[in-house]
Amino acid sequence: EGRHARDIEATMKANEWQKEHESYELKWAGERDAEEYKKQLARERRESLNLRNAEGRRIRDNEHEMKRNDMNKEHESYELKWAGERDAEEYKKQLARERRESLALRNVEGVRIRDLEAQMKANDFHNEHESYELKWAGERDANEYKKQLARERRESFELRNAEGRHARD
């Protein structure tokens, strides 16, 4: 009986150790599972952080690209504005140059017309003077002709008078 009791006690002890060992195995498996779960959570957190970092970087890169595009568009807009202002300034200069040239041509034309008018006026005065000279010469010739006629008439009267006296005597 003592042996049987010892065998039972040894079996019970062995069962108890087996249960204790299984309990430890379960505890260690639970700890391993908990540790593995913690590692999985950390890995998922790292992956999430990596994804969020990558997404954040992509968003920042997109924002930076959009900002650079906006700056390029703004710069192009300024370039176009400045080119337009330069063109407008050049156009104003061209108009001023054309106006000066037009004024210069009109001044030259005005001088030519005034010179022509002065020449025509001088010609008119010359022609009028010649006309007066001819008129006066004609009047002098007419007066000379009248004087000559009067002289010839006197001479004719004198001659007829002398002939008449000569015939009467």
C-alpha positions in Angstrom: 0.0 0.0 0.0 2.7 2.4 0.7 4.0 1.8 -2.7 0.7 2.4 -4.3 0.2 5.5 -2.2 3.6 6.7 -3.3 2.8 5.8 -6.9 -0.4 7.7 -6.6 1.3 10.5 -4.8 4.0 10.5 -7.5 1.4 10.4 -10.2 -0.5 13.2 -8.6 2.7 15.1 -8.2 3.6 14.4 -11.8 0.1 15.5 -12.8 0.5 18.6 -10.7 3.8 19.3 -12.3 2.3 18.5 -15.7 -0.5 21.0 -14.9 2.0 23.5 -13.5 4.2 23.0 -16.6 1.2 23.4 -18.9 0.2 26.4 -16.9 3.7 27.8 -17.4 3.6 26.8 -21.1 0.3 28.6 -21.4 1.6 31.6 -19.5 4.8 31.7 -21.6 2.7 31.2 -24.8 0.5 34.1 -23.7 3.5 36.2 -22.9 5.0 35.3 -26.3 1.6 36.1 -27.9 1.4 39.4 -26.0 5.0 40.2 -27.0 4.3 39.2 -30.6 1.1 41.3 -30.5 3.1 44.3 -29.1 5.7 43.8 -31.9 2.8 43.6 -34.4 1.3 46.8 -33.0 4.7 48.5 -33.1 5.3 47.3 -36.7 1.8 48.5 -37.7 2.5 51.8 -35.9 5.8 52.2 -37.8 4.1 51.3 -41.1 1.3 53.8 -40.3 3.9 56.4 -39.4 5.9 55.6 -42.6 2.7 55.8 -44.7 1.7 59.1 -43.0 5.2 60.5 -43.4 5.2 59.4 -47.1 1.7 61.0 -47.6 2.8 64.1 -45.7 5.9 64.3 -47.9 3.8 63.8 -51.1 1.4 66.5 -50.0 4.3 68.9 -49.1 5.9 68.1 -52.5 2.6 68.7 -54.3 2.1 72.0 -52.3 5.7 73.0 -53.1 5.2 72.1 -56.8 1.9 74.1 -56.9 3.5 77.0 -55.2 6.4 76.9 -57.6 3.9 76.7 -60.5 2.0 79.7 -59.1 5.3 81.6 -58.7 6.2 80.7 -62.3 2.8 81.8 -63.5 3.0 85.0 -61.5 6.5 85.7 -62.9 5.3 85.0 -66.5 2.4 87.4 -65.8 4.9 90.0 -64.6 7.0 89.4 -67.7 4.0 89.8 -69.9 3.0 92.9 -68.1 6.5 94.4 -68.3 6.7 93.5 -72.0 3.3 95.2 -72.6 4.5 98.2 -70.7 7.7 98.3 -72.8 5.6 97.9 -76.0 3.3 100.7 -74.9 6.3 102.9 -74.1 7.9 102.1 -77.4 4.6 102.8 -79.2 4.4 106.2 -77.4 8.0 106.9 -78.5 7.1 105.9 -82.0 4.0 108.2 -82.0 6.1 111.1 -80.6 8.8 110.4 -83.3 6.1 110.3 -86.0 4.5 113.5 -84.7 7.9 115.3 -84.7 8.6 114.1 -88.2 5.1 115.2 -89.2 5.6 118.6 -87.6 9.0 118.9 -89.3 7.5 118.1 -92.7 4.6 120.5 -92.1 7.2 123.2 -91.1 9.2 122.5 -94.2 6.0 122.6 -96.3 5.0 125.8 -94.5 8.3 127.4 -95.3 8.1 126.2 -98.9 4.6 127.6 -99.2 5.5 130.9 -97.6 8.6 131.2 -99.8 6.4 130.4 -102.8 3.8 133.0 -101.7 6.5 135.5 -101.2 7.9 134.7 -104.6 4.5 135.0 -106.2 3.9 138.3 -104.4 7.3 139.6 -105.5 6.4 138.5 -109.1 3.0 140.2 -108.7 4.7 143.4 -107.5 7.2 143.2 -110.4 4.5 142.6 -112.9 2.4 145.4 -111.5 5.4 147.7 -111.5 6.1 146.7 -115.2 2.5 147.3 -115.9 2.7 150.8 -114.4 6.0 151.4 -116.2 4.3 150.4 -119.5 1.3 152.5 -118.7 3.4 155.5 -117.9 5.6 154.9 -120.9 2.4 154.7 -123.0 1.1 157.9 -121.4 4.4 159.6 -122.1 4.3 158.3 -125.7 0.7 159.5 -126.0 1.7 162.9 -124.7 4.7 163.0 -127.0 2.5 162.0 -129.9 0.0 164.7 -129.0 2.8 167.2 -128.7 4.1 166.0 -132.0 0.7 166.3 -133.6 0.3 169.7 -132.1 3.7 170.7 -133.4 3.0 169.2 -136.9 -0.4 171.0 -136.8 1.3 174.3 -135.8 3.9 173.8 -138.5 1.2 172.9 -141.0 -0.7 176.1 -139.9 2.5 178.1 -140.1 3.3 176.6 -143.5 -0.3 177.2 -144.8 -0.2 180.6 -143.2 3.1 181.4 -144.9 1.9 180.1 -148.2 -1.3 182.1 -147.8 0.8 185.2 -147.1 3.0 184.4 -149.9 0.1 183.9 -152.2 -1.5 187.2 -151.0 1.6 189.1 -151.4 
